[in-house]
Amino acid sequence: MAKIDLSINKAKLERAVKRARERNIIIPTFAQQKNPEMVPNNIKGELNSIGLWDIHPRNLFRITWKNEPVESGGKYGGVNYIEFPSSLTGTPARIIALVGKWFPTGAHKVGAAFGCLVPRLVTGQFDPTTQKAVWPSTGNYCRGGAYDSTLLACESIAILPEGMSKERFEWLKTVSGEVIATPGSESNVKEIFDKCWELRASGQDLVIFNQFEEFGNYLWHYEITGHAMEEVLKRELGKDGEYRGVALTTGSAGTIGCGDYLKQLFPSSKIIASEALQCPTLLQNGFGAHRIEGIGDKHVPWIHNVKNTDMVVAIDDNSVVNIMRLFNEDTGRSYLVRKGVPEALVSKLDLLGFSGIANLLSAIKFAKYYELTEKDVVLTVLTDSMQLYGTRIEEYRHDFGAFTEYDAAEAYARDLHGETTDHLLELTYESRKRIHNLKYYTWVEQQGKTYEEIVAQWYDPNYWTDIQKQVPEIDALITEFNHLTGLLK
């Protein structure tokens, strides 16, 4: 029931293959994204002269956590990650984060979009010669979808709230065929869904890739991000270390799919779902607006495996904004160095965008609640970096004035080291089911899902594992598609 549909439409597939042949498009497999050493040497050679964000089909092979961290001509290496010392976090636990900046577009959502579009393309369910790919999002996902579409010679429509950062809109205009701004800001997801229904009724030939319901999003992170985290743990745990859990803002609930993979390897580990305190949907069935760009709220995503989630935490967006300034203003960085945070790390704190800061705070909450020690490892993700939010710094300077040393001291003591275990819920069977049941109102009543499937998500023991087992079949379809184009000969 839950599986990604991989049935073949032969006529559309032939047109997709012809388009790929004409545009010199070769598609990487999931296996190659996990292990880029499997990428053919001639493609690696081509990448030497291609920039990380260039509109070039070979950059499909840079949809991996293992890009060399350079802007142009990079090769492959290990997983990009960073560890935060206790002098910064205020907890002895080892908090390690995968770094998303070194994906094309500067965010890992380009991988989630790949996981949604490519299975439709290689089965002929999406025809790049006649159809448009629609990418509804609160930001990075529609950027990644528009980018992937362009690399795969598909027309695209990007949808995102009008309150998102100026950088997102300016870049999208250069990549996507059409950009639609919906009312509101980060938490206004319903307005995005409404626009999708409007487009469906318009008579255009469209395929809507809704990240909140597309299992390709979940599967890409289960397989690619999950394996990347496993590699980091193999390198960092050592003889006495213990992996405790992964803490992530839910957003579309794609990234948190990596927790399902890790829990299969480490059954006692925890999955921590995080959201904005100003919009505590998971925590309190609540609603509201917030400023943590990169996550969306006021509903529970269809692809969130709630039954496998262990804890919900809520992060104050005021803390996120204050820490953003602490990490990026010269006064804040100088203060951190004086407080003993290594200067080499301070110089890299722009690797954390707003959701990355929220993820860090979520990991700190989790570590403090369980009183974790220096032997314990907590994982998280830096979805994007401040490269995508430069204008926000100027806006906050204008609205709140210069960031002084007093501001730095307050942010460090109150918002970073002072992060508490308030607004946290350790989930029971009952509270998990309460959160899962919230899906009904969005997905069954409004978005056309069936009662039978929402019940299966909770009670069918094979529902999620059946999805996870589809990677080999998808890779076989990608390999066959590339064979049909003849471009790998």
Long-range contacts (C-beta under 8 A, 24 or more apart in sequence): 1-452, 1-453, 1-456, 1-460, 1-463, 2-215, 2-453, 2-456, 2-457, 2-460, 2-463, 2-464, 2-466, 2-467, 3-215, 3-466, 3-467, 3-470, 4-119, 4-215, 4-216, 4-219, 4-467, 4-470, 4-474, 5-123, 5-125, 6-119, 6-123, 6-470, 6-473, 6-474, 6-477, 7-123, 7-125, 8-123, 8-124, 9-123, 9-124, 9-125, 10-124, 11-124, 12-124, 12-125, 12-126, 12-127, 13-122, 13-123, 13-124, 13-481, 14-124, 15-124, 15-127, 15-128, 15-129, 15-130, 16-121, 16-122, 16-124, 16-126, 16-127, 16-128, 16-129, 16-481, 17-481, 17-484, 17-485, 19-128, 19-129, 19-153, 20-152, 20-153, 20-481, 20-485, 20-487, 21-485, 21-486, 21-487, 22-153, 23-57, 23-153, 24-57, 24-487, 25-57, 25-60, 25-151, 25-152, 25-153, 25-485, 25-487, 26-57, 26-58, 26-60, 26-61, 26-482, 26-485, 26-487, 26-488, 27-60, 27-118, 27-121, 27-122, 27-152, 27-478, 27-481, 27-482, 28-60, 28-61, 28-63, 28-478, 29-474, 29-475, 29-478, 29-479, 30-220, 30-223, 30-224, 30-471, 30-474, 30-475, 30-478, 31-475, 32-61, 32-64, 33-63, 33-64, 33-111, 33-114, 33-224, 34-64, 34-223, 34-224, 34-227, 34-228, 36-61, 36-64, 36-66, 36-76, 37-76, 39-76, 40-488, 44-75, 44-76, 47-73, 47-74, 47-75, 48-73, 48-75, 49-73, 52-102, 52-104, 53-104, 53-105, 53-106, 55-147, 55-150, 55-151, 55-175, 56-151, 57-151, 57-152, 57-153, 59-104, 59-151, 60-114, 60-148, 60-151, 60-152, 62-103, 62-104, 63-103, 63-104, 63-110, 63-111, 63-114, 63-148, 64-103, 64-111, 64-224, 65-98, 65-103, 65-108, 65-224, 65-225, 65-228, 66-228, 67-102, 67-103, 68-102, 69-99, 69-101, 69-102, 74-102, 78-231, 78-235, 79-228, 79-229, 79-231, 79-232, 81-232, 82-345, 82-348, 82-351, 82-382, 83-236, 84-345, 84-360, 85-341, 85-342, 85-345, 86-374, 87-339, 87-340, 87-341, 87-342, 88-336, 88-341, 88-345, 88-416, 89-360, 89-363, 89-364, 89-367, 89-416, 89-417, 90-364, 90-416, 90-417, 90-418, 90-419, 91-364, 91-367, 91-368, 91-372, 92-372, 92-373, 92-374, 93-244, 93-363, 93-367, 93-372, 93-373, 93-374, 93-376, 93-377, 93-378, 94-236, 94-241, 94-374, 94-376, 94-377, 94-378, 95-360, 95-363, 95-364, 95-367, 95-378, 95-380, 96-232, 96-236, 96-377, 96-378, 96-379, 96-380, 97-352, 97-356, 97-359, 97-360, 97-363, 97-379, 97-380, 97-381, 97-382, 98-225, 98-228, 98-229, 98-232, 98-379, 98-380, 98-381, 98-382, 99-351, 99-382, 99-385, 100-356, 100-381, 100-382, 100-383, 100-384, 100-385, 101-351, 101-382, 101-384, 101-385, 101-387, 104-147, 105-140, 105-143, 105-144, 105-147, 105-171, 106-384, 106-385, 106-387, 106-388, 107-140, 107-143, 107-144, 107-353, 107-383, 107-384, 107-388, 108-225, 108-255, 108-381, 108-383, 108-384, 109-137, 109-140, 109-141, 109-143, 109-144, 109-211, 109-383, 109-384, 110-143, 110-144, 110-147, 110-148, 111-144, 111-220, 111-221, 111-224, 111-225, 112-141, 112-144, 112-211, 112-216, 112-217, 112-220, 112-221, 112-252, 112-254, 112-255, 113-141, 113-144, 113-145, 113-147, 113-148, 113-209, 113-211, 113-217, 114-144, 114-148, 114-220, 115-214, 115-216, 115-217, 115-219, 115-220, 115-221, 116-145, 116-209, 116-211, 116-214, 116-216, 116-217, 116-220, 117-145, 117-148, 117-149, 117-152, 117-154, 117-209, 117-216, 118-148, 118-152, 118-216, 118-474, 118-478, 119-216, 119-474, 119-477, 120-207, 121-152, 121-154, 121-481, 122-474, 122-477, 122-478, 122-480, 122-481, 123-477, 125-207, 126-154, 126-207, 128-152, 128-153, 128-154, 128-155, 130-205, 131-155, 131-205, 131-206, 131-207, 132-156, 132-157, 132-177, 132-204, 132-205, 132-206, 132-207, 133-157, 133-206, 133-207, 133-209, 134-159, 134-196, 134-199, 134-206, 134-207, 134-208, 134-209, 135-159, 135-176, 135-209, 135-211, 136-160, 136-192, 136-193, 136-195, 136-196, 136-208, 136-209, 136-210, 136-211, 137-192, 137-211, 138-164, 138-186, 138-189, 138-192, 138-251, 138-293, 138-294, 138-295, 138-296, 139-164, 139-165, 139-168, 139-186, 139-293, 139-294, 140-168, 140-294, 140-383, 140-384, 140-388, 141-211, 141-217, 141-252, 142-172, 142-176, 143-168, 143-171, 143-172, 143-175, 145-209, 146-172, 146-175, 146-176, 147-175, 149-176, 150-175, 150-176, 157-199, 157-206, 159-192, 159-195, 159-196, 160-192, 161-185, 161-186, 161-188, 161-191, 161-192, 163-188, 164-293, 165-293, 165-388, 165-389, 165-391, 165-392, 166-391, 167-387, 167-388, 167-389, 167-390, 167-391, 168-388, 184-289, 185-289, 185-290, 185-291, 186-276, 186-289, 186-290, 186-291, 186-292, 186-293, 186-294, 186-295, 186-296, 186-297, 187-276, 187-278, 187-279, 187-287, 187-288, 187-289, 187-290, 187-296, 187-297, 187-298, 188-289, 188-298, 189-296, 189-297, 189-298, 189-299, 190-298, 190-299, 193-446, 193-447, 211-252, 211-254, 212-252, 212-253, 212-296, 212-299, 212-301, 212-302, 212-303, 213-301, 213-302, 213-303, 213-443, 213-447, 213-449, 214-303, 215-303, 215-467, 217-252, 217-254, 217-257, 217-303, 218-253, 218-254, 218-257, 218-303, 218-305, 218-467, 219-257, 219-467, 219-468, 219-470, 219-471, 219-474, 220-254, 220-257, 221-254, 221-255, 221-256, 221-257, 221-258, 222-257, 222-258, 222-260, 222-261, 222-467, 222-468, 223-261, 223-468, 223-471, 225-255, 225-257, 225-258, 225-381, 226-257, 226-258, 226-260, 226-261, 226-262, 227-261, 229-258, 229-261, 229-262, 229-379, 230-261, 230-262, 230-265, 232-379, 233-377, 233-379, 236-377, 237-377, 240-375, 241-375, 241-376, 241-377, 242-375, 242-376, 242-377, 243-269, 243-377, 243-379, 244-269, 244-270, 244-366, 244-367, 244-370, 244-372, 244-376, 244-377, 244-378, 245-269, 245-270, 245-271, 245-272, 245-310, 245-311, 245-366, 245-378, 245-379, 246-270, 246-271, 246-272, 246-378, 246-379, 246-380, 247-272, 247-274, 247-313, 247-359, 247-362, 247-363, 247-365, 247-366, 247-378, 247-379, 247-380, 248-272, 248-273, 248-274, 248-359, 248-362, 248-380, 248-381, 249-273, 249-274, 249-275, 249-292, 249-294, 249-295, 249-315, 249-355, 249-358, 249-359, 249-362, 250-274, 250-275, 250-282, 250-295, 250-301, 250-304, 251-294, 251-295, 251-296, 251-301, 251-355, 251-383, 252-296, 252-301, 252-303, 253-300, 253-301, 253-303, 253-304, 253-305, 254-303, 255-381, 255-383, 256-304, 256-305, 256-309, 257-303, 257-305, 258-381, 259-308, 259-309, 260-305, 260-308, 260-464, 260-468, 261-468, 262-379, 263-308, 270-310, 270-311, 270-366, 271-308, 271-309, 271-310, 271-311, 272-309, 272-310, 272-311, 272-312, 272-313, 272-362, 272-363, 272-365, 272-366, 273-304, 273-309, 273-311, 273-312, 273-313, 274-312, 274-313, 274-314, 274-315, 274-358, 274-359, 274-361, 274-362, 275-312, 275-313, 275-314, 275-315, 276-314, 276-315, 276-316, 276-317, 276-358, 277-314, 277-315, 277-316, 277-317, 277-423, 278-316, 278-317, 280-314, 280-423, 281-438, 282-312, 282-435, 283-312, 283-313, 283-314, 283-423, 283-425, 285-434, 285-438, 290-317, 291-317, 291-320, 291-321, 291-354, 292-317, 292-320, 292-354, 292-355, 292-358, 293-353, 293-354, 293-355, 293-389, 293-392, 294-353, 294-354, 294-355, 294-356, 294-358, 294-383, 294-384, 295-355, 295-358, 299-438, 299-439, 299-441, 299-442, 300-435, 300-436, 300-438, 300-439, 300-442, 302-439, 302-442, 302-443, 302-447, 302-449, 304-439, 305-457, 305-464, 306-432, 306-435, 306-436, 306-439, 307-432, 307-433, 307-436, 307-457, 307-458, 308-464, 309-427, 309-432, 309-435, 310-426, 310-427, 311-366, 311-369, 311-424, 311-425, 311-426, 311-427, 312-424, 312-425, 312-427, 312-435, 313-362, 313-365, 313-366, 313-423, 313-424, 313-425, 314-423, 314-424, 315-358, 315-361, 315-362, 315-365, 315-423, 316-415, 316-423, 318-415, 319-361, 319-414, 319-415, 319-416, 319-419, 320-354, 320-357, 320-358, 320-361, 321-354, 321-396, 322-407, 322-410, 322-411, 322-414, 322-415, 323-357, 323-361, 323-411, 323-415, 323-416, 324-352, 324-354, 324-357, 324-386, 324-389, 324-392, 324-393, 324-396, 325-393, 325-396, 325-403, 325-407, 325-411, 326-403, 326-407, 326-408, 326-411, 326-412, 326-415, 326-416, 327-352, 327-357, 327-386, 328-386, 328-393, 329-393, 329-403, 329-408, 331-402, 331-403, 331-404, 331-405, 331-407, 331-408, 332-403, 332-407, 332-408, 332-411, 334-408, 335-405, 335-408, 335-409, 335-412, 336-408, 336-412, 339-412, 350-385, 350-386, 350-387, 351-382, 351-385, 351-386, 352-382, 352-385, 352-386, 353-382, 353-383, 353-384, 353-385, 353-386, 353-388, 353-389, 354-389, 354-392, 355-383, 355-384, 356-381, 356-382, 356-383, 356-384, 356-385, 359-383, 361-416, 361-419, 364-416, 364-419, 365-419, 365-420, 365-421, 365-424, 368-419, 368-420, 368-421, 369-421, 369-424, 369-426, 433-458
